[in-house]
C-alpha cells in the first residue's frame, strides 16, 4: 500500500522525514502546501492512501484518483474539506481522522487569545507601532466565569488552564459529561452567565451555524467570544454586528468561514477582535503527535 502526503508544508515534511522508519510502507512526501484539488490525481498517481493536511477533496476529484482507498486527514475537521460519508458510499474511500494530537496546543492558543483580547494587547501594539501611546482599560479575568461550548480533550485542557488562574468554569456538551472542577449546565444558562464563551465543537451538519444570531444575542452583554474550533460553527455576520454594537465586547478568533481570511473581511477592520491564522495547533509537540499518528494509520492500513 503506497501513501502520499499530498500537501506537506516545509515544517510537516521535515517532521515526516524524521519520523519515517526504514521498514515503513512506501510513503512519498509532496512538499508543496499550495496545491489545488484538481492537482490531486496526478500527485497521488495511483496511490491507495492520501495524507491530506488542508486541501479539499471533492467527490469528482476523488473519483479521478485511480486506486484511492484511504484518506488520512491531519486533524479532526475533515468535514471542512471533504464529505466522508459520500466518499465512503460512492467510492468506497475510508476517511481516517486524528484526535487528541494538539489538545494542549489548541487550548493554550484559546487561553492566549482570551488574555490578549481581555487586555486589548493587539490594539495597543498596533497603535504604538505607529507612534500612538494608546492605553486601553483591560478586563481582569481572575474570578470571572468562562463557558466552554462542547467538551472534549481541548476543552478539558482549557478548563485546567482557566481553573489554574482562578476562573469559574461552566460547560455544555451535547451528551452528558462530568469533569472535576467543571459545572455542566444548560446552554442558555452558560450563555447568560459566562463572561467568556469559548467554542470547542466539532464541525458537523448538526453544529454548522450552532452559535446563531439568537444564541449570540443570548450571551451576557459585554462578554467575550473565543473560537479555536471551526469558523462555520458560528454566524460570522451576527458576530460582526454584535462586536460593532458592543454586545460582544471582544473576540479572539483563530478560525474563519473562509480561509485565508479575506483582507476586506469586516472582522479584519474591527479593533476589538484579536485574530490568528488557524494556527492554534501549530507547535512542534503537536506536529510530532500529528505526523506520528498519521504514519501509524498508514502502517495499519498497509498491514490490512
N, C-alpha and C positions, 0 to 999 in steps of 0.2 A: 504494500500500500504506500503510494507516494503522496507526500503532503507538500503544499506550497504556502508559505507565508506571503500573501499577495501584496500587502501594503505596509511593509515594515518601515517605521521611522529609523533614523540612524541609531537612536538610543535602543529601541527594541530589537533591532537587527543585531546589535552588539551583544545584548543580553542573550538572545537566542544562540548566537555562535558560541558564547561562553558555556551555556548550559547543555548544548547538544553533547550526546555521548557517542563514542565510536561505534557502539552496537545499535544505535537508533535506526529505525527505518528511514528510507530516503526522505530528506527534508530540505527543500530549496527555500531560499530567502530572496524575495524580490524587494530590494531595498529602495522603494520609491513610494512614499506615502501619498503622492499626488495623482494616483491613477483614477480613471473614471470607470464606472460599472461596465461599460462596453469593452474595456480592456481585459476583463477577467478571463474570457475563454482562451485568449492567446497566452496569457500569463500562466494559467493553470495547465494548458497543453495536455489535457487528458488525465491530470492528477485526480485521484479519488477523494482527497481531502484538501479543503481550502481553509487556511487560517486567516481570519479577517479581523482587522482592528477597527476600521471606521468606514469602509467602502460599502455602499448599498449593493444589495444583491436582488434585483427584481426577478420575478418569475421567468420572464422571457430571456433574460441574460443567463440565468441558471440552466434553462433548457438548452442553451447553446454550449454549455460547458460539458463536453463529452466525458463520460465516465465519472462525473461528480457524484459522490455518495454521502459525503460528510462535510459539514461546515463547523469549524471550531471558532466560535465568536469570542473575542477577547473582552469579556465582561458579562454583565447580566442583561444589558439593554438591547438584545438582538432585535427586538421588535421595532426599534427606531430605524433599522437598516434593512430589514427583510421580514417576510411573513413565514415564520417557522412551520405553521400548520399547512399552508399552501405548498411549501417546498416538500414537505413530507407526503401529503396526499396526492399531489400532482406528479411529483418527480421521484419520490422515494428517497429524498435527501434529508438526512437527520441533522438537526442543528443542536450543537452542544454549547452550553454557556459555562462561565466560570464565576463562581460565587466566592465571596469572602476574601479574595486576594488583597483588596485595598480598603477593608473596613476602617482600619485605623487612619490611613491616609486621608480618606474622604471625610471622616469625622473631624480630623484636625483642620481640614480646609473649611468645613462648615463652621467650626468653632472660631477659626481665624476671621472668616467673613463676618460673623456675628460681632466680634470685638471691633474690627475695623469700621464696620458700619455704625456701631454704637458710639464710637468716639469721633466719627467724622474724619478719620485719618486720610482717606484718599482725597477728600475735598481740600483739606488743609495742605496736603502735599502738592496738589495741582496749583493751588494759589501761591504757595511760597516759591515754587519754581519760576514764576513769572513776576516775583518781587512784591507780592501782596502778603502782608502779615495777618492772615485770616486766623481768628481764634474762635472755634466753634464750641458750643456747650455740649458735652457728651452725655451719654446715658450710662449710669452706673449699674452694672449687671448683677453684682452680688446682692442676693436676696430677691431678685426678680424671678419670674416664672417663665420657663421655656416649655413649649408644647411640641412634641415630636409626632408628626403625622406619618404613620407607618412605622413598624418597629421590627427591624431585622438586625443584622450584625452591625451595620453602620450606626443605626440609631442607638444601639446598646453602647457603642463606643462614645457617641455624642453624649449620652446620659452620664457616663462615667466622667467625662471631662467637665460637664456642667455642674454635676454634684460636687466635684472637686473644688469649684470656686464659689460654692455656697448658693447655687441656684436651686429653686424648686423645680422638679421635673414631672410634667404630665405627659401622657402618651395616649394615642388612639391607634388601634390596629383593626383590620377587617376581621381577623379571627382572634378569639380571646388569648391573651398572653399575661404573664406575670414576670416581673423583674425586680430585684432588690432596689429599693430606693426610688422606684418609679410608680406614680399613681396613674392607673389606666382609667380613663374617663370617657364619656360620650363625646363625639366630635364637637357638638355645639358648645359644650362646656369648655373644652380645650380652646376653641377659638375665642370664646368670650373672656377667658381668664388669662391667657398667655400674653406676656409682654414680648416674647419672641416665638414665632411659629417657624419650625424647621421641617422641610419636606423630605421624607425618606421612603417614597413609594416607587415600586417598580412601574414602568410604563406598560400598561395593558389596555385592552379595549375598555375595561371597567374603570381604569384610573385616568384615562385621557381627559383632560379638562377638569380633573377632580376638584381642584381649588377654583371653583367657578366664581363669577361675579357676585353671586349671592353669598357664597362662603367667605369671600374676601370682605364683603360688607358686614358679615357677622363677626369679623375679628375685632378684638379690643381696639378702640380708637387710639391711634398713636403707636400701635405695635410695630415690630419689625418682622420682616419675612426673609427667610434664608432658604435657598433652593440649590441643593447639590444632587438632586435626583435626575429628573429629565425636564426640559423646558415645557414639554407638552402636557405635563400633569397640572398646569395652571393656565388660567385665562390671562395671557400676557396683556391684552388690551385693557382688561379690567384692572390689572395690577398697575399699569401705567397711569390710569385715571386716579386710582387710589393714592399713588405716590404724589401726583400733582396736587390733589386736594389735601394731602396730609393725613388722610385716614390711615394709610400705612406710612409711618414716619420715615422709615429707611428700609432698604433691602440689600441683601448680599446674594449675588446670583453667579453661579458657575455654569449654568446650562440654559439653553435658549431653544425656542421652537425652530428657528432657522440658525444653523451654524455653518461657517463662522457668522457672528453677529454682524449684520449689515451696518456700515458706517452711519447711515442715515436713520437707523432704528431709533424710535423715541427713547428707549432705555439708555442709549448712549449719550443723550443730551441732558439727562436728569441728574442734578447734583447730589441727590440723596440716594444714589444707587452705587454700590461697590460691585465691580464686575471682574470676573476672572474667566479665562478662556477654556472652559471644560477641562480643567487641569487638576481637579481635586485628587484624582487617583495617581498622579504622576510623581512618584517618589521612587528612588532606587529599590527600596524594600518591596514596594507594591509591584514594580516591574518584574523583579525576580520571581515573586509569587505567581504573577500572571503568566509569564512565559513558561515557568516550571510546570504550572497546571496545564497549559496548552500542549506542551510536549508530552505530558503524562496522558492526555486524551489521545494524542496521535499514537502513542505506544499501545494503548488499549485497543484502539481501532485496528491497528496493524496485527495485533495478536488475535483479533476476531472476537 
